[in-house]
């Protein structure tokens, strides 16, 4: 079980809560430290090698605003940026939950809790952290593992190793679920800025009113509800890396404001006339088709040039061949440990069925499919019938044969056209997928005048 070697600090001013959590966690973890006074958090961080902190949102304050919890969350993240923090409160407040997650909390739990759900949440967070702390031979990283040995992923690794040590702005392209955030993190971890902050922002989810305040910050009194100064994400990432996810979804107006900051290398917080210099490495990601980014009605070309010194395209899972087998072994091992099950082996048809699936949801879909298989199977041998693919995902990559003719020449011609389009005209890759030599493919290209 992932918790057996974990050290957890619980901070709450309620002695009953501390006793309850100590009794719950003690049989499951290596050590559990309880603390009533949040002012002692600093000493515990220095004394113990912790895997997680469970932190109450309210302490001595008479009003349950959660500000104390947010304050101590920020203190912990300032001192130990990689440490997982789970916040707790007895007061259901969606806005407070969202705020805590934005500030860097790993999760947000309500009191009273259900023991099973509580342990599951802690296990998931610590398990995910331990899994991502492994290293992969393909790419050196202190915090993540990127699995893959296919030609398409090796191309990504080669480019990543060349680009990571530089300060070049990078645009990561790829479908949903391909792991763009992992590549962004690997770029940071293999750069000269690796000991500085890595700040991720899903800019596609920001409304026009939140865009400037989140990215550039604001001063107290800048607008209704601005009760204190707030540092923006650009300033928070100073010296490190700023990762703007879903960059293709921002409006033209937001693009102008972003371009101005990138050109001037400084931000003006809302309500302030004083410019703050910034020194960041910018990484952006989008699942948009590159052709749509070239449309000036949707995206400014001058901004594209700013964010796209180098682009890295992450291949979809269906184009990664043997990587599916590697990823399957990895995820099954992770979930076997997470759910306290013995090691699994694969029936011969199990991998075969995986490889035949299109995986429109990419690695993320594979991960969820395998988690379900581990949970639902009764034995320790995974069989084809243990694989249940979600109907939510719909493949958009399969193209219909252009002709309904069953003439063998027509079928062959259309198949060759589809494979060539898939591999963007790469003859070597197309021949490999078709199961013929390059010379044989060239003969067919000449025959069909393709």
N, C-alpha and C positions, 0 to 999 in steps of 0.2 A: 504493500500500500504506500502511496506517495507520501503520506503524512509521517511515516514511522521515523524518518530522520529529520523531521522539521522542528524548528524552534519558533515559537509563537509568543508574541507579547500582547496581552490584553490590557487595555487602559479604560477604566470606567470608575466613576466615583461611587457606584452602588456596590457594596460588599456582597450582596446576594447575587448580583450578576457575575461578579468575579468568581465566587465560589461555584456557581452553576457551570460556568464555562471551564473552570479548572477541572471539575469532576468529569465533564463531557470530553475534554480534549486530552487529559492526562494519559488514559490508556492507549491513545492513538498516536501521540507525537513523542518526539525525543525529549522535549522540555516545553513547559508552558510557564511563562512569567506573568504575574498579575500585578497591576499597579493602579492605585486610586488617584494619585496626584499626577496630572499630566506634566507638571514642571520637572518631573524626574525622567521624562522620555529621553532627553539627551544622554543621560548617564547610561540608560539601558542600551541605547544604540551603540555607544562606545564599548560597553562591556560584553554584549552578546552578539553572536553571528546569527541574525534573525532571518527567517524566511517570510514572515508576514507580521503585520500589526493589526489587531482588531481594536478599533478606536471608537469611543462614544462621541456623539455629536455635541452633547451638552454636559457641562460640568457645574460650576458654581453659579452660573447665570440664572436669574429669576425668569428671564424670557427665553423660551426655547427656539432660538433663531438658528441654531446650528453653526453660528459664527466661530465658536470656540473649536469645534471639530474641524472646520475648514482651516482655521489658523494652524492647528497642530498638524493637519495633513500637509500643509505647505511647508512647515518646518521639517517634517520627516522627509519629504521629497527633496528639500534643499540639501539636507545632509546625506540622505541615502536615496538617490533618484531611482534606483532599480528595485527598491523594497516595495513589496505589495502591501497596500493599506486597504482594509475593509472597514467601512464606516457603519455604525449602528445608531438607531434612534427609535424612540417609542412614538414618534409623531410622524404620521404619513404625510409627506410633502413631496410631490413630484418635482417641483421646481428645485427644492433642496437636493433631491437625488441627482437631478441633471447637473446642477452646479458642482456637486462633489465629484461626479465622474469627469466633468470637464477639467477640474483642478488636478486630476490624476489618480483618483481613487480606483481601485480594482473592482470594487462592487459596493453595494449599498443594501444593508439588511435591516429588517424591521424587528422590533421587540413587541410582544414575545415571539421568539423564533421557534421553529420546529427543528428538533435535533438532527433529524435525517437530512433535511434541506440545508441546515447550517454546515454540517460536516461535508456534504456534497459540494457546496460552494467553495469551502476552504480547500478541499482536495483538488477541485478543478483549477483553481487559481495557482496553487503551489505546483500541481502537476504540469500545468502549461508552462510555468516558469522554468521548471527543471528540464522539461523536454526541449525548450528553446535555448537552454544554456549549453547544449552540446555543440560540438564543432563538426564541421564537414570538411573532408579533405579537399573538395573542389574549391572552397572559398573560406579563407580564414576569417572567423568572426567570434567575438567574445560573447555574443548574446543570442545568436540565432543559428538554426540549422537549415540549410537549403539543400534538399535532396534531389539528385538527378545526375545521370551520366550519359544521357542521350546527346546526339549531335547538336540538337537545337538548344539544349540547356548549356552545353559546353561553350557554345557561341556566346551565350549570356555571361557565363563565368569569365571568359577571356576579356570581354568588354568591361565587365565590372572591375576586374583586377587592374585594368589600365586606367580606368576613370576614377576609381575610388580615392586614390592618393591626391588627386588634384582638387582644385576648388571650382571646377567647371559645373555650371548648372546642368541638371539632368532631367529629361522628360521620360517617364516610364510609361510605356503603352502596353495594353493587354486587356483581355476580356475580364469580366468579373470573376473572382475566385482563383485567379492565376498566381497570386502572391506578390502583387506589386509592392505592398507594404513591407514584405520581407526583404525585397531587393533594396528598397529605400533605406531600411535599417542597416543592411549589409554595407551599403555605400558609406554610411556614417561611421560604422564600426571599423572600417578599413581605411579611414581617412585620418588626416592629421588633427581633425577636430573631435576625435572619438571620446576624449575626456571632457568635452563640453556638452551642452544640452542638445538633445534631439527632440524637437517639438513637432508633433503631428497635428494638422488641422484639416478636418473635412470641410473644405470651403464650399462644396456643392450643397451642403446642408444649412449654410448660413443665410438667413434672410438679409435683405438689403439693409435693414436697420441694425443688424448685428455684425455685418461684415467689417465695418470700420472699427467698431468698439472692440471686437474680438482680436482683430489683427494688429491694430495700431494703438489700442488702449484708450483710456480717457482720464480726465481729471475730475476730482470731486466737484459736483455741481454742474457738470457739462450738459446733463439732461436729467429729466425726472427719474429718480431712482438711483442716480449716481451719487451714492452716499460716501464714497471713499475713492481714492485714486486706484486705478486698475492698470496693471502692466499688460500691454498687448503681446501677442504671440511673437511678433518680430523682435521686440525687445527681449522677451524671455529666451529666444534662441540666439541671442547675441554671442558671437564667438563660436557657435555650433552650427547645427543644421536645422533648417525649417522645411518640413515636408507638407506640401499642399496637395491633399488628395482630392480627386474629382474636379480638377482644375477646368475641365471642359464644360462644366455646368454653370460657371459664373456668368453674370450678365455683362454686356458691353460697358455699362457704367462702372461696374466693379473692376473690369479689366483696366480701365483708364486709371483708377485710383491705385491699383496694384503696380501698373507700369511706372507711374510717377515715383513711387517708393523705390522700385528697383533701379531706376535711372539715377535718382538723387542719393541713394544709399542712406536715407534717413526717414524717420517717421515723425509725424506731428500728432500726438494724442489729441483726441477730441477735447475741446475746451482749453487747449494750450497753443500758444504762438511760438513755443520753443521747440525747435527741431532736435531730435535725438539721433545721433549717428548710429548706424547698425552695421555689423560685420557678420554676415551669414553666408552659408552655402545653401543654395536653393535647390530642392528636389520637388518635382511635380509629377502627378500621375493622373491618368484618365483612361476610361474604357471606351472613349469616343473613337470612331474611325478617323485615322489621320486625314482623310479627305475632307471630313467635316470641319476639322481645325483649319484647313486651308481656305475655307469659305469666309471671307471678310465680313459677311453679314452676321456671322456667328462668333468669329474670333479674330481679334486684331493681329495682323501679321507682325507688327513691331513687338508685340508681347510674345508671340511664338518664338521670335528670334532671341528674345531675352531669356526665355526659360529653357530653350532647346539647343544649348551648346552641343550636347550629346544626347541622343535618344537610345533607349534600351527597350526592345520589344520582347515581352514575355510570351512564349508560345503557349497556346492552349494545350490542355492535357492530352487531347486526342492526337496531337502531333508529337508526343514525347515518348512513344514506344515503350521500351523496357522500364522507363521511369515509373510506370504504373505499378509494376511488381515491387520495386524498391519502396515506393510510397505505401503500398499495401502492407508490407512487412513492418514498416515504421509505425503506421497508425494503429495497426492491430496490437503491436507490442505496447504502445502508449495506453490504449484503452483497456488492455488486459490488466495492466498495473493499476490504472485508475479505478477499475471496478473489482479489484482484488481477485482476479481469475488466473488460472494457470496458463502457461504458454500455449498458443494455438499453432496448429499446422494447417496447411491448405490442401483440400481435395484437388485432384488434377483439373477438374472442371471449373474450380473457383476463379483462378486467375484468367482462364480462357473467357469466362463470362464477363469479367471486369474489362478485359481488353476489347471486347465486342461492343461495349457501351460507348456512346459518343461523349458523355460527360459534359453537357452544356454548362453545368455549374462548376466545371474544372476541379481543381484540387480541393476546394471547399466542399463540393458535392461528394467527392470520393471520401473525404474525411467523415462526413456525416453518415454515408452509407456503411462504412466500416464500423463506426461507433455503434450503429444500430445492430449490425451483425454480431458484434461482440456481446452486446447486451442480451439479445434475444436467443442466441444459440444455447442449447443445453449441454453439448459436448465440448470437446477441445479440438475438433476438426471442423473447419469452416467449409461448407459445401455450396454449390451454386444456388441452391434454394434459400440459403441464408442471405443472399443479396436481393434487396428490394429497392428498386430505383424510384425516386420520387416523381410523381406526375406533375409537380409544380414546375420543374425545369423543362423547358422546351428547346430542342435544338434548332438553331437558325442557320447552321452551317451547311447542312446537307442540301445539295442543289438537285432539283429534278432533272432527269435525263431530258435533253432538249427535244428528242424525237421519240415518239411512241413506237417507232419501227423496231421490229425484232430481228431485222437483218443483222447477221453477225458483224459485218463491216461497220454498220451504223452504231451498233452497241460498243464496239471496240473504239471507234473514233470518239464517241461521246465520253467514254470512260477516260481515255487519254486526255481529252480537253479538261475534264473535271479535275484530274490529278495535277495537271500542269498549272491550272488556276490556283489550286490549293497550295502548291509550292512556289507560286509566283514565277513560273517559268524555269525553275531549277531542274535541269535534265537529270542530274545525278540522283537527287532525292525522288524525283518522279519515277525513274526507272527502278529504284530500289523498292518503292511502294508497289509498283506494278509487277514486280517479281521478274523483270527481264533485264538484260544488259543495256548499257547506254547505246551501244551500236544498234541493237534491236529496236530501241525506241526511236533512234534517228531514222531508221529505215521506215518505221511506221509514220513518223512525222512527214517524211517525204511522200509516202504513199497517199496520205490523206491531205497533203498540202496544208499542214498546220504550221 
